[in-house]
Each structure stands twice: as C-alpha cells, then as structure tokens.
Amino acid sequence: DQLEKTGDARTVELRLANETRREVVFAMESVGTAVHWVDPENARFLSINRHAADMLGYSEEELLRMAVPDIDPNFPMHAFDEIKQKICADGFLRFETQHRRKDGSTVPVEMTVFYHAGIDGVPARIIAFGVDISARKAADEALREAKAAAEATTAAKAAAPPPPHPPTPPPHP
C-alpha cells in the first residue's frame, strides 16, 4: 500500500516537473529573444532556441555545430577566456555587437550574457540572450541625420545677410 502511494506521488511529481519543463521550453521559444547556451571551455553552442536560428538564417542543427566566434567576429577564440573571466567576475555582461548571418550580412544585437556555475554534476554553462536592435539603430541614425540637417539650416540662416529694410516713407506735410 505504502509503495503504491509513494509510486503515485512520484508519478505526479514527475508529471508536474515535465509540465514545468514544457512551459519553460515554450517560453524560451516564444520570447522573441535569441537564447544560446554555450560551453565555457570551447565557446561551442550547446543549445539554442528557434529565434536564434531564425535571426541568423541557420538551422538549429547548423548552429549546434558552431561556436560563438563563428557568428560574432568581435569574439575571437583567443579572447574568449578573457571575456569568460569577466562574465564570471561581474556575474553578467551586457554589450552591443554584430552577429554574422548565414548569408554573410550582419545584424546588430544587444547581448546579455550570464555565467551559470555547474552544480550537482551538471557542468558550468554560459547563457546568452540576444535581441536584434536593427530598428533602434535605424531610428538613432535617422535622429542623428535630422539633428545634423537642423544644425545646418540654423548655421545657414545665421550666416545669411539680413534682408534689406524697405525705404522709409517721407514725412507728411
């Protein structure tokens, strides 16, 4: 009787744990943010979400055969250990960079990267969240151009000679 109750309780716990895992996976796939789990020893991708693959034009399987330097020219392999140490020391790192798409074009991204220390036999991992900031960069550039145009107009007005005054009419007799 006790063994059956224990088995039933464990079954319920397992069902709840699996449901929680499915919900987490659903959230990570639906969030609209690229999610990369990276091996801190060799910078290889261990897991990525669908959004990461779609943003870069690769299949998930292709990305899982790659490493961070393959998509981010600002993270060469020789500098990865130094960057990893900074992430570990600070807890996280937030920065803007460029990711290279499969077609060779680049996409500006804002990255937030965390170090997840291994526990209970689970190895350490790096988790990185990437957001495409193309729209923000385009808006910033449009704002810079509008500001420069306004400043040029103001400077041109200041440099122009004043308009001539109309002649003063003669006094009335």
TIKOL-41450 format. One line per 4 residues: number of its first residue (from 0); for each residue z, y, x of C-alpha. Coordinates in steps of 0.05 Angstrom, whole numbers, padded with zeros to 5 digits. Last residue first. Layout:
# residues N
NUM) Z/Y/X | ...
This chain:
# residues 173
172) -00895/02355/00068 | -00885/02280/00072 | -00873/02251/00141 | -00930/02213/00174
168) -00929/02137/00166 | -00901/02096/00224 | -00953/02050/00253 | -00941/01976/00241
164) -00899/01942/00295 | -00935/01896/00342 | -00912/01823/00342 | -00863/01805/00398
160) -00893/01772/00459 | -00889/01696/00460 | -00840/01664/00509 | -00783/01654/00459
156) -00830/01624/00408 | -00858/01575/00459 | -00788/01555/00480 | -00767/01541/00408
152) -00830/01500/00396 | -00819/01460/00460 | -00746/01447/00440 | -00768/01423/00371
148) -00820/01377/00402 | -00769/01349/00452 | -00720/01337/00395 | -00773/01302/00353
144) -00792/01258/00413 | -00720/01239/00427 | -00708/01223/00353 | -00771/01179/00352
140) -00747/01143/00414 | -00678/01130/00384 | -00711/01105/00319 | -00755/01057/00360
136) -00695/01032/00399 | -00656/01020/00335 | -00714/00983/00303 | -00722/00939/00365
132) -00648/00922/00368 | -00654/00846/00360 | -00583/00820/00359 | -00557/00767/00408
128) -00492/00728/00406 | -00473/00689/00468 | -00425/00631/00474 | -00406/00607/00543
124) -00377/00538/00548 | -00320/00501/00582 | -00318/00426/00576 | -00282/00389/00519
120) -00231/00342/00549 | -00173/00371/00510 | -00193/00443/00524 | -00252/00477/00556
116) -00249/00552/00563 | -00295/00591/00517 | -00326/00650/00554 | -00354/00704/00509
112) -00420/00742/00508 | -00442/00799/00464 | -00515/00815/00473 | -00555/00873/00446
108) -00629/00855/00447 | -00694/00889/00465 | -00753/00843/00453 | -00804/00825/00507
104) -00875/00801/00504 | -00895/00740/00544 | -00919/00698/00484 | -00858/00653/00489
100) -00813/00715/00483 | -00778/00747/00541 | -00710/00776/00525 | -00693/00847/00545
96) -00622/00873/00557 | -00566/00911/00524 | -00494/00897/00541 | -00428/00869/00515
92) -00385/00824/00560 | -00326/00783/00539 | -00258/00760/00562 | -00257/00811/00619
88) -00243/00762/00675 | -00283/00704/00646 | -00343/00749/00630 | -00340/00780/00699
84) -00337/00711/00731 | -00398/00689/00691 | -00436/00751/00715 | -00420/00733/00787
80) -00440/00661/00776 | -00505/00681/00742 | -00529/00727/00798 | -00570/00675/00837
76) -00598/00649/00771 | -00629/00715/00753 | -00600/00749/00692 | -00641/00812/00681
72) -00704/00770/00672 | -00674/00742/00608 | -00713/00685/00576 | -00719/00635/00633
68) -00658/00664/00667 | -00615/00638/00610 | -00636/00566/00619 | -00690/00523/00586
64) -00698/00452/00559 | -00656/00469/00498 | -00703/00528/00485 | -00762/00481/00477
60) -00725/00436/00428 | -00705/00496/00385 | -00778/00515/00381 | -00798/00579/00416
56) -00822/00644/00386 | -00766/00686/00415 | -00735/00712/00350 | -00750/00646/00315
52) -00713/00605/00368 | -00651/00649/00367 | -00652/00651/00291 | -00654/00575/00287
48) -00588/00569/00325 | -00580/00549/00397 | -00543/00493/00432 | -00533/00471/00504
44) -00576/00524/00536 | -00575/00519/00612 | -00537/00571/00653 | -00520/00518/00708
40) -00444/00515/00710 | -00427/00558/00650 | -00467/00513/00603 | -00492/00559/00549
36) -00482/00560/00473 | -00533/00610/00445 | -00529/00645/00377 | -00584/00692/00355
32) -00559/00735/00297 | -00586/00735/00227 | -00522/00703/00200 | -00555/00645/00164
28) -00557/00591/00218 | -00486/00606/00243 | -00461/00609/00171 | -00494/00542/00152
24) -00465/00510/00215 | -00396/00536/00198 | -00403/00511/00126 | -00426/00442/00150
20) -00367/00438/00198 | -00319/00456/00142 | -00349/00402/00098 | -00342/00352/00154
16) -00269/00370/00164 | -00256/00365/00089 | -00289/00296/00086 | -00249/00274/00147
12) -00184/00298/00117 | -00200/00263/00051 | -00216/00199/00087 | -00152/00205/00128
8) -00112/00211/00064 | -00146/00151/00034 | -00133/00109/00096 | -00059/00131/00097
4) -00053/00112/00024 | -00086/00044/00037 | -00040/00031/00096 | 00021/00049/00055
0) 00000/00000/00000
